[in-house]
């Protein structure tokens, strides 16, 4: 089960990670780089592993929404 979840997350980042990150202001960084930057900031702040994971995955819902729309077509 965990491996299925990890494979799905890897798949979403492979499909959508190169797309431009669009937060409150458009940045010249990919969605994957944004996620990695957030996780790195959490690690630098000595956050516990669950918070680092949350920082990494906090925008994953955007990828899920894209996947769901694609499946509906």
N, C-alpha and C positions, 0 to 999 in steps of 0.2 A: 504494500500500500504506500509506504513512504517513498519507495523508489518510483512509483507511478506519479506521485505528486512532484517529486524532484525532476522527473523527465518532462512533465508538463510545463513546469516553470522554465526549464532549460529551453524547451520548444518555443515558449512565448517570447523569451529574450532573443532567441535565434531569429524569429520571424519579425519582431517589432523593436528590438533593442537599438537598431541603427536609425530609427525614426527620430526626428527632432523632438527634444523635450519641450513641452509647452506648459510651463507653470504660469504663475501670475504675470511674469514677463518672459517673453521669448528669449531663450538663451542659445548660444551657438554650441550646444552640447547634445549628444545623443541621449536617448532615454536610458540606455545601458550605462553610459558614463555618469549620468545624473544619479542613478541608483548606486553605482559603485562609490561615487563621491559621498553620498549620504551615509553609506555603510562605513566608509573610512572615517568620516567625522565622528560617528558613534564609537568606533574603536579607539580613536584618538582621545575621546572623552572617557575612556575606560568603562564603557557601558557593558552590561552583561550580554551574553550571547543572544538571548531572545530579542533584546532591543536592537542589536546590530542587524539581526535578521529582519526585524520590522522596518528598519531604515532602508535596507536593501530592497524590500518588497513593497514599500508603501504605495507605489503607483501601479502595481501589477494589475489592479482592477481595470485600468485603461486597456491593457492587453486582452483581458478576459472579455471586456465589452466588445472590442474589435473582433475577437474570435467568434463571439455569439452572433454578431451581425452577419459575419461571413457564413456561418452555418445556416442562417435563416434564408439566405439567398438561394 
